[in-house]
């Protein structure tokens, strides 16, 4: 009987951990969608937004399951504990598979999405859409060009239509130091790719740490929840066996 009581307390504790972890997942996912640093304007926003929405749904489901686990423990409902254990196991396996896929394919997905975003939405130095404005401002501020480099603009059809005489936007050109920070040193030499007149480093290396911050914050919270799920699942299964005896 003492063992059962001890397992009840453990079950309650681990369910509480899962519930707190689920709330953290929801909070972080909402934070990513709100995007305080506005990195989603020039990053693969669809990919990150969908991932964040999935995380919110998982967080809500885990919150509900935590309540079910606590109720089943207090009521000593063996069938409900069995169902709870199975559901936690299924969610754990799905989350683990998603984490493995993200680990092996995240870089490829990021690169392809980022370059495709540029090709599909960038319309030049005078572009009026949110993506063009964000990328132009980012390239000027961080002195970079394109996603992987100036060559990205060769396949940007909308940019080629708007600026057929330019190999890359003027936002890629080196600018004067203060007091005239907005003055381009020399547009002609910039378009000729002369050293010192073109920022030939891609912006991916600059935004990578911001993108990784979003991704690894989500991953870190998910791993914490996974650990809590393992202990909850084991405790629930043991308690279910004890009560069933």
Secondary structure, DSSP 8 states (H G I E B T S, - for coil): -HHHHHHHHHHHHHHHHHHHHHHHHHHHHHHHHH-TT-GGGTS-HHHHHHHHHHHHHHHHHHHHHHHHHHHHHHHT-HHHHHHHHHHHHHHHHHHHHHHHHHHHHHHHHHHHHHHHHHHHH---TT--SHHHHHHHHHHHHHT--SSS-GGGGGG-HHHHHH-TT-SS-GGGB-B--TT-TT-BS-HHHHHTT-TTTB--S-THHHHHHHHHHHHHHHHHHHHHHHHHHHHHHHHHHHHHHHHH-
